[in-house]
Amino acid sequence: MRRWTLRHLLLGIFAVTLLVALVVASTLVVGWRFPELLARQEQQQARLAASLAYVVESELRSTERILTTLAATLDHTPSSSSPPLTSHDDASLLPAPPADGALAVLLRLDTRGTIVALQQAPFILPAAQPILSLGDDARGLPPVGAARNRTALEWSGVYLSPFSLQPVVGAAMPLRGGWLVAEMDVQRLTALASSSPWRGQAHVLISDATGTAILTDDPQERLQRRRILPLDALQAVRQSGHWIGRLDRQAQRLWVHTVQLQRVNWLVSVGVTQRDIYEPLWVTALTVLLTAAAAALVGALLTSRAATMLQRRMGNLIEFARGVAQGAYPTLRSHSHLRDVADLEQAMSDMADRVRRREHQLHAIIDSTPGVAVQIYSRSGHVVEWNRASHSILGWSREQALGKRPVELFYDEQQQAAFEALLASIDRDGGAAGPFEGTVRTMDGQTRWLLSTLFAIPAVDGATRLFVCMDVDITAQKSLQTALRQLNSELEQRVLERTQHLQHANAELAQALQHLQQAQDQLVQTEKLAALGSLVAGVAHEINTPVGNARMAISTLQEHLRAFESRWREGLRRSDLQTLLQHVERGTDIALRNLGRAAELVSSFKQVAVDQTSSQRRQFHLHEVVQEILLTLTPQLKHTPYTVSAAVPSDIALDSYPGPLGQVLTNLVQNALIHGLAGRDHGSIRIEASQDATHWRLRVSDDGAGMTEEVRRRAFDPFFTTRLGQGGSGLGLHIVHNVVTGMLGGRIELDTAPGRGTAFTIVCPKVAPRNSATPAPPAP
């Protein structure tokens, strides 16, 4: 293998790099820059051709709009079926063509093809002897022939106008009474293109469908009607609508882009000379070549100088490396002005120092490792190295073990044979063996368990191999494993027993939970019955007053009757009878009013009691339930300094459960009396209601003490009360929450703060859900 000097290598690398750069640059110029410039030129030509076509098409579309509008006007203008040939009535319907366009002549023909109206543009100079005029037969005009048997506007090719004797292109629009014909002056139409800004950027050519010249740089081509496009270009345009190719004109080769006008089948071509295309390409290529030549000259000089400096410093590094390999560890001083070379020399010096330290560390580790016995063996299996841990674990000292085989120390014959086979396998295949476990005998005859790993390392000369065996004493771990197996067996039995105890405890807990749920249901029912009992006591007390008044009135009336009876025996007077009638009327009125009051209380109590005990669904008005509840609470409220006001519209009709709703309202009012207003000399409770299309809203608020944040969070929890030991069960608001979110199918919100009172807002649907037995969890 040929070896290269550093100078030759750097110069070769520079030459290859320069060559690759030139190849890449040339490839980019030829494969990317040239095609990009060609594509850009082609796109520019396509844009110019499209712009030119757009200008001509715009003028043609403008003429079509004029004809379409005029045709619609003439079709709706009443006229006789056979107008006179010289009539100016029809001619007045044709506007004069504009002077700034290409529209030259407007004609109207009757159904026989006779010219009945004629208008010419101001820029048209009349021919000395026009071929056609008013009253002539114009059926021979090319546009009329193209539009015959058609229902839409049709364009013709280029022809000589019989009015101006100039080249024109015509369009014919069928009417109900003939045709409407327009002629576009070719010279003015092409003048739009010749005066466009792209005229100086490229060669502009316009030809008809046969390739015959209409607009060119050579006037002779237009006069002699020469074909300027080849046949293959015409075929390509007919198939795809455009053509890109070469065209030889006037000793020049043009790159031409041709598009077709859809209305008159003209061909618009935009051409650029080859010089305009290739000149930027040659400039780019020449610039790349000159730049590469200058870079090559400067790079070769600099590379040669750098190679000389590097070669001298590399020689010093080679001598230093040879000294390190021989174990001399010489001192290397850096004098290079190149940072990388100086760093390399410093790194080599640091490496030699670290190699020396690591060599000492490796010997110290092998010799001083307390828990790992390290032995090094030759290929024949004799001990080469023996550390202190081997002496501590196996019993033999380094001097006693060197040069001996394991069978002479701690192996038996079978273990020795397996050890030698393992050495041969590692020497043949490489790799390592282990870790594996085994027993050995120590110098004092004891048996120890060792975890061993065996692998090969190269010798100092590199021609042979040495084998390192690393042993860890695991005798204690083996004893622990035996103890752990026994302990695991005992733990499995304990876990089985503990599992049985847990299953029994879980069964007891489930039974206790069932009892607690039953107790909770009983407490809720008791709370309902207690509320109903309080309601009965209040109503009974309230009924006692009107019944007592009625009884007193009847007893007084009875005494007056007895007095009247005694006077009746002695003889009556007219005044006695009048007095009796007055007493009877007054007593009857008192008794009837008090008995009516009692009957009203009994009726309200009956409705409330039936609703709260049956929880039946029915249709009712909200204000009726509120009034009945407040009536039953009157005995409890009239002995307090607090007032209760209600603002409930009478048009809130519900299909729900009045009993649970009354229970909710009763609990909220009593909760305000007991917890919010208790101990105050005045206070008020406000009940307000509103509705929307589907829901009703009830707000019960007081101006009492309010709740703290902790009490507010737990207000709806079961068995939570701030009057523990004072008669409170902690189920009132819990029942309210369950009824509202369950049976009534709504939600309840609590707004409170210390010193600001408490407000409960209930929002429920007007039609309660059919399945509403499961309450929602309490709102936070």
C-alpha positions in Angstrom: 0.0 0.0 0.0 1.4 3.3 -1.1 1.9 5.9 1.7 1.5 9.6 1.1 3.3 12.5 2.7 1.2 15.2 4.5 2.0 17.7 1.8 0.9 15.5 -1.1 -2.2 14.4 0.9 -3.3 18.0 1.5 -2.6 19.1 -2.0 -4.5 16.0 -3.3 -7.4 16.7 -1.0 -7.4 20.4 -2.2 -7.3 19.2 -5.8 -10.1 16.7 -5.3 -12.2 19.3 -3.4 -11.7 21.9 -6.1 -12.6 19.3 -8.7 -15.7 18.3 -6.8 -16.6 22.0 -6.3 -16.2 22.6 -10.1 -18.3 19.5 -10.9 -21.0 20.6 -8.4 -21.0 24.2 -9.7 -21.1 23.0 -13.3 -23.9 20.6 -12.5 -25.9 23.3 -10.7 -25.4 25.8 -13.6 -26.2 23.2 -16.3 -28.8 21.2 -14.4 -30.5 23.9 -12.3 -29.5 27.5 -13.3 -29.9 26.9 -17.1 -33.3 25.2 -16.9 -34.4 27.8 -14.4 -33.5 30.6 -16.7 -35.2 28.8 -19.6 -38.3 28.1 -17.6 -38.4 31.7 -16.4 -38.1 32.9 -20.0 -40.8 30.5 -21.1 -43.1 31.7 -18.3 -42.5 35.3 -19.2 -43.4 34.5 -22.8 -46.5 32.7 -21.7 -47.5 35.7 -19.6 -46.9 38.1 -22.5 -48.8 35.9 -24.9 -51.7 35.6 -22.4 -51.7 39.3 -21.9 -51.8 40.0 -25.6 -54.6 37.5 -26.1 -56.4 39.0 -23.2 -56.3 42.5 -24.8 -57.6 41.2 -28.1 -60.2 39.0 -26.4 -61.4 42.0 -24.3 -62.0 44.0 -27.4 -63.9 41.1 -28.9 -65.9 40.6 -25.7 -66.8 44.3 -25.7 -68.1 44.0 -29.2 -70.1 40.9 -28.2 -71.7 42.8 -25.3 -72.7 45.6 -27.7 -74.2 43.2 -30.1 -76.0 41.2 -27.4 -77.5 44.4 -25.8 -78.5 45.8 -29.2 -80.0 42.5 -30.2 -82.1 42.4 -27.0 -83.3 46.0 -27.7 -84.2 45.3 -31.3 -86.0 42.1 -30.5 -88.3 44.0 -28.1 -88.8 47.0 -30.5 -92.0 46.7 -32.5 -91.6 47.1 -36.3 -93.4 46.0 -39.4 -92.5 42.7 -41.0 -91.4 44.4 -44.3 -89.7 47.8 -43.5 -88.7 50.0 -46.3 -85.1 49.6 -47.4 -84.3 53.3 -46.8 -86.2 53.7 -43.6 -84.3 55.6 -41.0 -86.4 54.3 -38.1 -84.5 51.0 -37.9 -81.2 52.8 -38.6 -81.7 55.1 -35.6 -81.8 52.0 -33.4 -78.1 51.3 -34.3 -75.7 53.5 -32.3 -72.6 54.8 -34.0 -69.5 52.6 -33.2 -67.1 54.3 -30.7 -64.1 56.2 -32.2 -61.6 54.7 -29.7 -62.2 51.0 -30.5 -61.9 48.6 -33.4 -65.6 48.3 -34.1 -65.9 49.7 -37.7 -69.4 48.8 -39.1 -72.8 47.8 -37.6 -75.4 46.3 -39.9 -78.9 45.1 -39.6 -80.3 42.6 -42.1 -83.9 41.5 -42.5 -84.9 37.8 -43.0 -84.1 38.0 -46.7 -80.5 39.2 -46.0 -81.2 42.8 -47.1 -79.4 45.7 -45.4 -82.0 47.7 -43.6 -79.7 49.7 -41.2 -76.0 50.7 -41.5 -73.7 52.6 -39.1 -70.0 53.2 -39.6 -67.3 54.4 -37.1 -65.9 57.9 -37.6 -62.4 56.6 -38.3 -63.6 54.6 -41.3 -62.9 56.4 -44.6 -65.6 55.4 -47.1 -64.4 53.7 -50.1 -64.7 55.4 -53.4 -67.1 52.8 -54.6 -68.3 50.6 -51.7 -69.5 47.2 -52.8 -72.6 47.2 -50.6 -74.9 49.8 -49.2 -78.5 50.2 -47.8 -80.9 47.9 -49.6 -78.3 45.5 -51.0 -78.3 41.8 -50.4 -75.6 41.0 -47.8 -76.2 37.2 -47.4 -72.8 36.6 -48.9 -71.0 38.2 -46.0 -68.8 35.6 -44.2 -70.3 36.3 -40.7 -73.8 35.9 -42.0 -72.8 32.6 -43.6 -71.2 31.5 -40.3 -74.3 32.5 -38.2 -76.9 30.9 -40.6 -78.9 28.1 -39.0 -77.3 29.2 -35.6 -79.0 30.6 -32.5 -76.0 32.4 -31.0 -73.3 34.9 -32.0 -70.7 33.6 -34.5 -67.4 35.1 -35.6 -65.9 34.8 -39.1 -62.3 34.8 -40.3 -60.5 37.8 -41.9 -62.1 39.1 -45.1 -62.1 42.3 -47.2 -64.9 44.6 -46.0 -67.4 45.6 -48.8 -67.8 49.0 -47.1 -64.3 50.2 -46.3 -62.4 47.7 -48.6 -60.1 47.0 -45.5 -59.3 43.7 -43.8 -61.9 43.0 -41.1 -63.2 40.2 -39.0 -67.0 40.0 -38.6 -69.6 38.8 -36.0 -73.2 38.0 -36.7 -76.1 37.7 -34.1 -79.4 36.1 -35.2 -82.5 38.2 -34.5 -86.2 37.4 -34.7 -86.4 39.5 -37.9 -83.0 38.9 -39.5 -79.4 39.4 -38.3 -77.2 41.9 -36.6 -73.7 42.1 -38.1 -70.6 43.9 -36.8 -67.2 44.3 -38.5 -64.0 44.8 -36.5 -61.1 46.6 -38.3 -58.1 44.3 -38.2 -55.6 47.1 -38.4 -57.0 48.9 -35.3 -57.5 45.6 -33.5 -53.8 44.6 -34.0 -52.7 48.2 -33.2 -53.7 47.4 -29.6 -51.1 44.8 -29.5 -48.4 46.8 -31.4 -48.8 49.7 -29.0 -48.5 47.5 -25.8 -45.5 47.7 -23.5 -44.4 44.2 -24.2 -43.7 45.2 -27.8 -40.1 46.1 -27.0 -39.5 42.9 -25.0 -40.3 40.3 -27.6 -41.4 39.7 -31.2 -45.2 39.8 -31.5 -46.9 37.8 -34.3 -50.6 37.4 -35.0 -52.0 35.0 -37.6 -55.3 33.5 -38.5 -56.3 29.8 -38.1 -54.3 28.9 -41.2 -51.1 30.6 -40.0 -51.5 33.5 -42.5 -49.9 36.8 -41.2 -52.2 39.4 -39.6 -49.7 41.3 -37.5 -45.9 40.9 -38.1 -42.7 43.0 -38.1 -42.6 42.7 -41.9 -45.3 44.6 -43.8 -44.7 42.5 -46.9 -45.9 39.4 -45.0 -49.3 41.1 -44.3 -49.7 42.4 -47.8 -48.7 39.1 -49.5 -50.7 37.0 -47.0 -47.8 34.8 -46.2 -47.9 31.8 -43.8 -45.7 32.6 -40.8 -46.3 29.4 -38.7 -45.4 25.9 -39.8 -48.0 23.1 -40.1 -46.8 21.2 -37.0 -47.4 24.4 -34.9 -51.0 24.7 -36.3 -51.7 21.1 -35.5 -50.3 21.4 -31.9 -52.4 24.6 -31.3 -55.6 22.8 -32.5 -54.9 19.9 -30.2 -53.8 21.6 -27.0 -54.5 25.3 -27.4 -50.8 26.4 -27.4 -47.4 25.6 -29.1 -43.8 26.1 -28.0 -41.0 25.8 -30.5 -38.4 27.3 -32.8 -39.2 29.7 -35.7 -36.7 31.0 -38.2 -37.5 34.6 -39.3 -35.3 37.2 -41.0 -32.0 35.3 -40.4 -33.0 34.9 -36.7 -34.1 31.9 -34.8 -36.8 32.7 -32.3 -38.2 30.7 -29.4 -41.9 31.1 -29.9 -44.9 30.6 -27.5 -48.2 30.5 -29.4 -51.8 30.6 -27.9 -55.1 30.6 -29.7 -58.0 33.1 -29.3 -61.2 31.2 -28.7 -63.6 33.6 -30.5 -61.9 34.3 -33.9 -59.4 31.4 -33.9 -56.5 33.8 -34.3 -53.0 32.6 -33.2 -51.0 35.0 -30.9 -47.2 34.3 -30.8 -44.5 35.8 -28.6 -40.9 35.1 -29.7 -37.5 35.7 -28.2 -34.1 35.3 -30.0 -31.6 32.6 -28.9 -29.1 35.3 -28.1 -31.5 36.8 -25.5 -31.9 33.4 -23.9 -28.3 32.1 -23.9 -26.4 35.3 -23.1 -27.2 35.2 -19.3 -26.3 31.5 -19.3 -22.8 32.1 -20.8 -22.2 35.0 -18.4 -23.0 32.8 -15.5 -20.7 29.9 -16.7 -17.8 32.3 -17.4 -18.1 33.9 -13.9 -18.0 30.4 -12.3 -14.9 29.4 -14.3 -12.9 32.6 -13.5 -13.8 32.4 -9.8 -12.8 28.7 -9.6 -9.4 29.4 -11.3 -8.5 32.2 -8.9 -9.6 30.1 -5.9 -7.4 27.2 -7.2 -4.3 29.3 -7.4 -4.6 30.9 -4.0 -5.7 27.6 -2.4 -2.7 25.7 -3.8 -0.2 28.2 -2.3 -1.8 28.3 1.1 -2.2 24.5 1.2 1.5 24.0 0.4 2.6 26.4 3.2 0.2 24.8 5.7 1.4 21.3 4.8 5.1 22.2 5.5 4.2 23.5 9.0 2.0 20.6 9.8 4.5 18.0 8.6 7.2 19.4 11.0 4.9 19.3 14.0 3.5 15.9 13.2 7.1 14.5 13.2 7.5 15.8 16.8 4.2 14.1 17.8 5.3 10.8 16.2 8.5 10.8 18.3 6.5 11.6 21.4 4.0 8.8 20.8 6.8 6.2 20.3 8.3 7.2 23.6 4.9 6.8 25.4 4.4 3.3 23.7 7.8 2.2 25.1 6.8 3.5 28.6 9.2 6.4 28.7 6.5 9.1 29.0 8.7 12.0 27.7 7.7 15.6 28.1 6.2 17.4 25.1 6.3 21.2 24.8 4.1 23.0 22.4 5.6 25.8 20.2 3.1 25.8 17.4 1.2 29.0 16.4 -1.7 26.9 15.2 -4.3 26.5 17.9 -5.5 23.1 16.7 -1.9 21.8 16.5 -1.1 23.3 19.9 -4.3 21.7 21.3 -3.3 18.4 19.8 0.2 18.5 21.4 -1.3 19.5 24.7 -3.9 16.7 24.4 -1.1 14.2 23.6 0.9 15.3 26.7 -2.2 15.1 28.9 -3.0 11.6 27.4 0.5 10.4 28.3 0.1 11.7 31.8 -3.3 10.1 32.2 -2.1 6.8 30.7 0.7 6.7 33.3 -1.7 7.5 36.2 -4.3 5.0 35.0 -1.6 2.3 34.7 -0.8 2.9 38.3 -4.5 3.0 39.3 -5.2 -0.2 37.5 -2.5 -2.0 39.3 -3.7 -0.5 42.6 -7.3 -1.5 41.8 -6.5 -5.1 40.9 -4.2 -5.5 43.9 -6.3 -3.6 46.5 -9.9 -4.6 45.6 -11.2 -6.0 48.9 -14.3 -7.9 47.7 -13.4 -9.1 44.2 -10.7 -11.8 43.8 -8.8 -11.2 40.5 -6.6 -13.8 38.9 -4.9 -13.6 35.5 -4.1 -16.9 33.8 -2.0 -17.8 30.8 -3.3 -19.9 27.9 -1.9 -23.0 29.6 -3.9 -22.2 32.8 -1.0 -21.1 35.1 -1.5 -18.1 37.4 0.2 -14.9 36.1 -1.3 -12.4 38.6 -3.0 -12.8 42.1 -4.4 -9.9 44.0 -4.9 -9.5 47.8 -8.6 -10.3 47.7 -7.7 -13.8 46.2 -5.4 -14.3 49.2 -8.1 -13.2 51.6 -10.9 -15.4 50.0 -9.0 -18.5 49.0 -6.1 -18.5 51.6 -3.1 -18.7 49.3 -0.7 -15.7 49.1 0.5 -14.2 45.8 3.9 -15.9 46.1 2.3 -19.3 46.8 -0.1 -19.0 43.8 2.1 -17.6 41.0 3.0 -20.3 38.4 0.5 -22.9 39.6 -2.7 -24.2 38.1 -6.1 -24.0 39.9 -6.2 -27.8 40.4 -3.1 -27.4 42.6 -4.9 -24.8 44.7 -8.7 -24.9 44.9 -10.2 -27.0 42.0 -10.6 -30.8 41.7 -9.8 -32.7 38.6 -13.3 -32.3 37.1 -13.4 -28.5 37.7 -9.9 -28.2 36.2 -11.0 -30.0 33.0 -14.0 -27.7 32.7 -11.8 -24.6 33.4 -9.3 -25.6 30.6 -12.2 -26.3 28.1 -13.6 -22.8 28.9 -10.2 -21.2 28.3 -10.0 -22.9 24.9 -13.5 -21.8 24.0 -12.8 -18.2 24.9 -9.5 -18.2 23.1 -11.2 -19.6 19.9 -14.4 -17.6 19.8 -13.6 -14.6 21.9 -16.2 -13.0 24.2 -16.6 -13.8 27.9 -18.0 -16.5 30.1 -20.3 -16.0 33.1 -21.2 -14.9 35.5 -21.6 -18.4 36.8 -21.8 -19.9 40.4 -19.6 -22.6 41.8 -18.0 -24.0 44.9 -14.2 -24.1 45.7 -12.2 -25.4 48.6 -10.0 -22.9 50.5 -6.5 -23.4 51.9 -8.0 -24.3 55.4 -10.4 -26.9 53.8 -13.6 -24.8 53.9 -16.1 -24.7 51.1 -17.1 -21.3 49.6 -19.6 -20.2 46.9 -18.1 -17.9 44.2 -19.8 -15.9 41.5 -17.1 -15.9 38.6 -16.6 -14.1 35.3 -13.9 -15.1 32.8 -12.8 -13.1 29.8 -9.7 -12.6 27.6 -7.4 -9.6 27.4 -4.4 -9.1 25.0 -0.9 -9.6 26.4 1.7 -6.8 26.3 3.3 -8.2 23.2 -0.1 -8.5 21.5 0.7 -12.0 20.1 -0.9 -14.0 22.9 -3.8 -13.7 25.2 -4.2 -13.6 28.9 -7.4 -14.6 30.7 -8.9 -12.6 33.7 -11.0 -14.4 36.3 -13.0 -12.2 38.7 -14.6 -13.9 41.7 -17.1 -12.6 44.2 -17.7 -14.5 47.5 -21.4 -15.1 47.7 -21.4 -17.6 50.5 -23.3 -15.2 52.8 -25.8 -14.5 50.1 -26.4 -18.2 49.6 -27.1 -18.6 53.3 -29.5 -15.7 53.1 -31.3 -17.2 50.1 -31.9 -20.4 52.1 -33.3 -18.4 55.0 -35.4 -16.3 52.6 -37.0 -19.3 51.0 -38.0 -20.5 54.5 -39.3 -17.1 55.4 -41.3 -16.8 52.2 -43.0 -20.1 53.0 -44.0 -18.8 56.4 -45.1 -15.4 54.9 -47.4 -17.1 52.4 -49.1 -18.9 55.3 -49.4 -15.6 57.2 -50.8 -13.8 54.2 -53.4 -16.5 53.7 -54.5 -16.2 57.3 -54.6 -12.4 57.1 -56.7 -12.5 53.9 -59.3 -14.6 55.7 -59.4 -12.1 58.6 -59.8 -9.2 56.1 -62.6 -11.0 54.2 -64.5 -11.5 57.5 -63.9 -7.9 58.5 -65.2 -6.7 55.1 -68.4 -8.7 55.5 -68.9 -7.1 58.9 -68.3 -3.6 57.5 -70.8 -4.3 54.6 -73.4 -5.3 57.2 -72.7 -2.3 59.3 -73.0 0.0 56.2 -76.4 -1.6 55.4 -77.6 -0.9 59.0 -76.4 2.7 58.8 -78.3 3.2 55.5 -81.5 1.8 57.1 -80.9 4.1 60.1 -80.5 7.1 57.8 -83.7 6.3 56.0 -85.6 5.9 59.3 -84.2 9.3 60.5 -85.3 11.0 57.3 -88.8 9.5 57.7 -88.8 10.6 61.3 -87.8 14.1 60.3 -90.7 14.2 57.8 -93.1 12.9 60.5 -91.8 15.4 63.0 -92.3 18.3 60.6 -95.9 17.0 59.9 -96.5 16.7 63.7 -95.3 20.3 64.2 -97.6 21.3 61.4 -100.6 19.5 63.1 -99.9 21.2 66.4 -99.7 24.6 64.9 -102.9 24.1 62.9 -104.7 22.7 65.9 -103.7 25.8 67.9 -104.7 28.1 65.1 -108.1 26.4 64.7 -108.8 26.6 68.5 -109.2 30.4 68.3 -112.0 30.6 65.6 -113.8 27.6 67.0 -113.7 29.1 70.5 -115.1 32.4 69.1 -117.8 30.5 67.3 -118.7 28.6 70.5 -118.8 31.8 72.5 -121.1 33.4 70.0 -123.4 30.4 70.0 -123.5 30.2 73.8 -124.3 33.9 74.0 -127.1 33.4 71.4 -128.4 30.6 73.6 -128.6 32.8 76.7 -130.5 35.4 74.7 -133.0 32.7 73.5 -133.6 31.6 77.1 -134.3 35.2 78.1 -136.6 35.6 75.1 -138.4 32.4 76.1 -139.1 33.8 79.7 -140.4 37.0 78.3 -142.6 35.1 75.8 -144.5 33.5 78.7 -145.0 36.9 80.4 -145.9 38.5 77.1 -143.9 39.8 74.2 -143.3 43.3 73.0 -142.2 44.4 69.6 -138.9 45.7 71.0 -138.1 42.3 72.6 -138.5 40.6 69.2 -136.3 43.2 67.5 -133.6 42.8 70.2 -133.7 39.1 69.7 -133.3 39.4 66.0 -130.3 41.7 66.4 -128.6 39.3 68.8 -129.3 36.3 66.5 -127.9 38.2 63.4 -124.8 39.3 65.3 -124.1 35.9 66.9 -124.7 34.1 63.6 -122.4 36.4 61.8 -119.6 35.9 64.4 -120.1 32.1 64.4 -120.1 31.9 60.6 -117.0 34.0 60.1 -115.0 32.0 62.7 -116.2 28.7 61.4 -115.3 29.8 57.9 -111.8 30.6 59.2 -111.5 27.2 60.8 -112.8 25.5 57.6 -110.1 27.4 55.6 -107.4 26.3 58.0 -108.6 22.7 57.9 -108.8 22.7 54.1 -105.3 24.1 53.7 -103.9 21.7 56.3 -105.7 18.8 54.6 -104.2 19.7 51.2 -100.7 20.2 52.6 -100.9 17.0 54.7 -102.2 15.0 51.7 -99.5 16.4 49.4 -96.7 15.8 51.9 -97.7 12.3 52.8 -98.6 11.0 49.3 -96.1 12.8 47.0 -98.6 12.5 44.2 -98.0 14.3 40.9 -100.6 16.8 39.8 -101.0 20.2 38.0 -101.2 23.2 40.3 -100.2 26.9 40.5 -97.1 27.8 42.5 -98.7 30.7 44.3 -101.4 28.4 45.7 -98.8 26.0 47.3 -96.9 29.0 48.7 -100.0 30.5 50.3 -101.1 27.2 51.8 -97.7 26.6 53.3 -97.5 30.1 54.7 -101.1 29.7 56.1 -100.0 26.5 58.0 -96.9 28.3 59.3 -98.9 31.2 60.6 -99.3 29.8 64.2 -95.5 29.4 64.3 -94.8 32.9 62.9 -97.3 35.1 64.7 -95.5 34.5 68.0 -92.1 35.8 66.6 -90.9 39.3 65.7 -90.2 38.2 62.2 -92.1 38.9 59.0 -92.6 36.7 56.0 -93.5 38.3 52.6 -94.2 36.5 49.3 -94.1 37.8 45.7 -95.2 34.9 43.6 -96.9 35.5 40.3 -100.3 33.8 39.9 -99.6 32.5 36.4 -96.8 30.1 37.2 -98.5 26.7 36.4 -96.6 23.5 37.1 -97.0 19.8 36.5 -95.0 18.5 39.4 -95.2 17.3 43.0 -96.7 19.9 45.3 -96.1 17.8 48.5 -92.3 17.6 48.2 -92.3 21.3 47.1 -94.2 22.3 50.2 -91.9 20.3 52.3 -88.9 22.1 50.7 -90.5 25.5 51.3 -91.4 24.6 54.9 -87.8 23.4 55.7 -86.3 26.5 54.2 -88.5 28.9 56.2 -88.0 26.9 59.4 -84.2 26.9 58.7 -84.3 30.7 58.4 -86.2 31.0 61.7 -84.1 28.6 63.6 -80.6 29.3 62.3 -80.6 32.6 60.5 -82.9 34.9 62.7 -82.8 33.1 66.0 -81.9 35.5 68.9 -82.7 38.7 66.9 -85.4 41.2 67.8 -86.4 41.7 64.2 -85.9 40.1 60.8 -87.6 39.3 57.6 -88.0 36.3 55.2 -88.6 37.0 51.5 -90.1 34.5 49.0 -89.8 35.5 45.3 -90.7 33.6 42.2 -90.2 34.0 38.4 -90.4 31.9 35.3 -89.2 31.5 31.7 -90.4 29.3 28.9 -89.5 26.0 30.5 -88.3 26.6 34.1 -89.5 28.3 37.3 -87.3 29.9 39.9 -88.0 30.3 43.6 -85.8 32.3 45.9 -86.1 32.1 49.8 -83.8 34.7 51.5 -83.4 36.2 54.9 -81.4 39.1 56.4 -80.1 36.9 59.3 -76.6 36.0 60.5 -75.5 34.1 57.4 -73.0 31.2 57.2 -69.3 30.9 57.4 -67.4 29.3 54.4 -66.9 26.0 56.3 -70.7 25.8 57.2 -71.7 26.7 53.6 -69.5 23.9 52.1 -71.2 21.3 54.4 -74.7 22.8 54.5 -76.3 20.0 52.4 -74.4 17.1 54.0 -76.5 14.6 56.0 -76.4 14.8 59.8 -74.4 18.1 59.7 -75.9 20.7 62.1 -74.7 23.7 64.0 -77.3 22.9 66.7 -75.9 19.6 67.9 -77.6 18.7 71.2 -80.2 21.4 70.8 -82.7 19.4 68.8 -81.1 19.7 65.4 -80.9 16.5 63.3 -78.8 17.8 60.4 -81.3 16.3 57.8 -83.4 19.4 56.9 -81.2 20.9 54.1 -80.2 17.4 53.0 -83.8 16.5 52.5 -84.3 19.8 50.6 -81.4 19.0 48.3 -82.5 15.5 47.6 -86.1 16.5 46.8 -85.1 19.4 44.5 -82.4 17.5 42.6 -84.3 14.2 42.6 -88.1 14.3 42.5 -88.4 17.9 41.2 -85.5 17.4 38.7 -83.8 20.8 39.4 -80.9 22.4 41.2 -80.5 24.4 44.4 -77.9 27.2 44.9 -76.8 28.7 48.2 -75.5 32.3 48.5 -74.5 33.4 52.0 -71.8 35.2 54.0 -71.5 36.1 57.6 -73.6 39.1 58.4 -75.2 39.2 54.9 -78.0 36.8 55.4 -78.7 33.6 53.4 -80.5 33.0 50.1 -81.5 29.6 48.6 -82.4 29.7 44.9 -84.3 26.8 43.4 -84.5 26.3 39.6 -86.7 23.4 38.4 -88.5 22.6 35.1 -92.2 23.3 34.9 -92.8 19.7 34.0 -91.0 17.5 36.5 -89.2 14.5 35.2 -90.9 11.1 35.3 -88.0 9.2 36.7 -86.5 11.5 39.4 -86.0 9.2 42.4 -82.2 9.4 42.5 -81.0 12.7 43.9 -77.9 14.5 42.6 -74.9 14.9 44.9 -75.0 18.1 47.0 -73.8 21.2 45.3 -70.5 22.6 46.6 
